[in-house]
Amino acid sequence: MKKPEFIKTLTGYSFLFTEEHIKINMERVDKDAEGEFWCWYQDSEGDRLFEVSHLNLLSTAAKKSLATRLKENLGVDWTTILTYVAAITLTESRKGNPVVQLNGDQDIQPIEFQIAPILELNQPTTIYAPGGSAKSYLADYIAVSVQSGSDSLHWIPRQGNVLYLDWESSENDHRRRMKAISTGLGLDTAPGVFYRLCSQPLVSELFTIQQIVFDCEIKLVIIDSMMAAEEAIPDAAQRASRYYNGLRTLNCTSLTIDHVNREDWKTKGEQGPYGTVVKWNRSRSQFELRKSQTPGLSSLELSLIHRKHNEGLLMKPIGIRINFINEEHVLQKVLFENADLSANPDLAKTMRDYDRYIALLSNGPVSQEELAEMMEKSENQVRAYLGKYKDAFCRQGDYWELVSHET
C-alpha cells in the first residue's frame, strides 16, 4: 500500500489513498481519542460517500468491527488503513503548537487593534452591564463599524468580516438596528454583518462555528451574551474556562457581551461581570458600561469604563451618546457620537476625580464649598486632594482654579 497524501483540515485530518481510490476524513477528535470517521470512494463520477461512523481510535475492537463492515463494500486492506489513520491522527492531534524561543533579537510588535482603542486584535474583550444598558446596541455599532470600516466615535476600525452570535434577541431586531446604525453612519446600505441565531452552548457548536469563521473569513466574533452561551454545568469556574478555551480556537478577535450580578445594580462603585473570577482573568480586556437616560428623550448617554487590561495602562472612561431618530414610531436612524461625561451628573461619577476637578474648573474658579457639593465630598477631602496636585490646581481664598501654564 502506497503512503497516502495527508493534510490537516480546519476540524480534523484528511487522508487520500490514491491507489485504492479512498478518501478518509477524521473529524472532531476529542481528548478521549474519539471522533467522526468519514469515508469516500473516488471514481470517474466523483467522491461517493459510503461510511460515516463514530470511531474510538484507541479501541482495537472498534477498528476491527469497522474494518469488517467496510470490507463488505470494498475489498482492500482496511485493517492496515485504519491502523495508519488512527496512528497519524493521534500523533498529529497531540502535537499542539510548536515551541518557540523568545530572545532579544526578535522584532517586538506593537499592540494592534481590530477597532482602536477598545478591541485588541485577535484577543478576547468583554463589555458587561445590567440588562437594558444598550450593550447590544453598542455591539451592533461595533459590528457595523468593523464590517464597513466606518466610524463616528473617533475610533479606528480595521475592516473585516464580522460574525454576530446571538443567544438573546432575534434576526429582525439586529437587522433593524444595524440598518438604522448604517444610515446614521451615512452608508447607503447595511454592510452585511454575518449573523447566526444560537440556542446551544458555544462549546457544543464550536466545530460548526469554527467552520463558519474559516469559510466566511471572519475577523471579529461577537457573542451576545456569555451567560446564555455557557454550558449548564454547576461549576461556574469550569463553565467560564471551557467557554474561553473554545473562544481561543476561533483564532480571531472576539467581543463578549456579559451581565452583572443583580445585587450590584444599585451600587455606585466598580462592578464586575456576573459569576466567577475566571471571567475576569481570562478576558484580555474588560469594560463596564453604564447608562444614563431621561424618560421621554430620544437619546441616552453611556460611559464605557476600562476596568482591566493585560497589556498597558487603563484608558479614561469613554463618553458615548446614542440618538434615536424615528418617523411615525418607526426607527429610521441611530446616531452614535462622543459625549462629555463631565456634563452628565450620573456619568461624571465614572470619571477619575482628577479629571472631574479639571472639568469643573475649566471655566474658571469655583468655591471649595461648591466643589464639595458637586463631588459629594467634604470640604476637607476637596482641600486635601487638590493640595496634592499643586502643578494643576491652586487656591485663592475660598476658591480653587486651574494653574495657568502660559509663558
Buried (B, 14 or more C-beta within 10 A) or exposed (E): EEEBEBEEEEBBBBBBBEEBBBBBBBBEBEEEBBBBBBBBBBEEEEEEEEBEBEBBBEBEEBBEEBBEEBEEEBEBEBBEBBBBBBEBBBEBBEEEEEEEEEEEEEEEEEEEBBBBBBBBBBBBBBBBBBEEBBBBBBBBBBBBBBBBBBBBBEBEBBBBBBBBBBBBBEEEEBBBBBBBBBBBBEBEEBBEBBBBEBEEBBBBBBBEBBEBBBEEEBBBBBBBBBBBBBBEEEEBEBBBBBBBEBBEEBEBBBBBBBBBEEEBEEEEEEBBBBBBEBBBBBBBBBBBBBBBBEEEEEBBBBBBBBBBBEEEEEBBBBBBBBBBBEEEEEBEBBBBBEBEBBEBEBBBBBBEBBBBBBBBBEEEBBBBEBBBEBBEBEBEBBBEBBEEEEEBBBBEEEBBBBEEEEE
